[in-house]
Amino acid sequence: MSELQFSIGILSWKGYDSLRNSLTSYEANGLSELTNSKFVCLPEYNEEGIDIAKKFRYEPILIRENIGILGGFKELAKQMPKGPILLLENDLELIENKKTTFNQLQKSIDFLSKHDAIQVRLRSRFNPGEPFVGVLKYN
């Protein structure tokens, strides 16, 4: 698989087991190899979070206090390179295979540029992850 022109930004607040699980799934399913521009925002960080980020070759963005989900995403966007960014939370494991991962991201990046869109949302309608309380609402 080739690299795509985008950056990955993950928000992780003290969820280091789920961060490790998510990053493992990103490696197994090809996401981490699609770009070298990878960041983890760590509000209220400790050494475990920093070590996990570095082990998986993600640049840690260290924040001393909890700034909330929106604040964390804003901080990621502010410190990441300009261009398409993929914002994730630490507890979102990737369930798709390498081919699907590449194709969906490539389509999303193309859609953003060709249609002057500002956002593309990616989530499986059939297997959105647990707990996802909106399943009944969105079905």
N, C-alpha and C positions, 0 to 999 in steps of 0.2 A: 504494500500500500504506500502511496505517496503522501507527503505532507500537504495539508490544506492551510489556507491563510486565515487563521483564526486563533484566538487564545482561550484557554480554559481557566475559569476562576471558580474555586470551591470555597464556600463558607462553612467553617467547622467550629462550633462552639462546644468545647469539652466532649464531643462525641468521638473520641479517638478510636474506639473499637469499630464504630460504623464508618469512620473515615478510612481506616485500614481496609475494611471489607470493600468499600466503594472503590478505592484506588486499586485494589487487587482485581476487581471486576473490570476496571478501565484498562488495565494491562492485558488481561485475558481476552477481552473483546475488542482490542485494537484502538481504543480511544486515545490512550496516552501516547501512542506512536504517531498520531496524526499531526502533532504540532510540538514544537519545542518551547512554546510560550505557555507555561503552566504555573498557576499560582494557587496558594491556599491561604485564605484570610483566617487568622487564629485570634479571635478576641479572648481575653483572659487566658492567654496561652501558658503552656508550661513546656518543659523540655521534651516530653513525650510527643506532643504535637509537632514540634520542630523536627524531631528525629524522623517521624513518619513522613512528613512532607519531603525532607531531604532524601530519604530512602527511595521514594518513588520519583525523585527528580522534579519536584514541584517547588517553586520559590515561596517560602513562607512570608506572609505579610503579617507582622506582629502588632496587635492592638492590646494595650494594657487592660482596658475595661470592656464590658459587654456593651456594644453599641446597637444591638438588635439586628434583626434580619435585614431590614431595609438599609440601616446604617452600614452593615457589613457588605451588602451588595454595592452600595455607593462607593465604599472604600476600595473594593475590588476594581470597579469600573474606573475610578480615578487613578489607580496605580498601574493598571494594565495598559498595554499598547493600544493605540487607536485601531479600530477595525472591528470585524465581527468578534463578539465574545460569547462564550458559552458559560452561563452562570449556573452553578449547581450547589446543592446543599450536601453536607457530608453523609447523609443517610440515603442517598439515591444510587443504588447499585445499578450497573448497566446489565441488562438481560439479553440484549441483541448480540448477534455474532459480528465478527470483524467486517464482513461484506456489507451487512445491513447498516452497521454503524457508519462506515465510510460513505455509503450511498446517501443515507439520510442527512448527514452533515454537508456533503457536497451539494445536495439539492437545496438545503436550507441556505447555504451561503450564496448559491446562484439566485435563489428567490429574493434574498435581501438586496442583492445588487441590481438585478434586472427589473424588479418591481418597486424599487425605492421604498421597501418595507422597513419598519423599524424593529420588528420583533417576529420571531418564529418560535412557537412552543412545540416541544417534542415530549410526548408521553404516550405509552402504549394504552390504547383504549381497552384492550382485552386483558392485559396483565399490568395494571398501573402500579402495583406494589402495595404492600401492607404497612401500616394501616393507611388507607386512602379513603377517607370518609365521604368523598364526593362521588364514588362509583355509581351509586343509585341515582343521584342527582343528574350526573352527566350522561348516563345511559339513556 
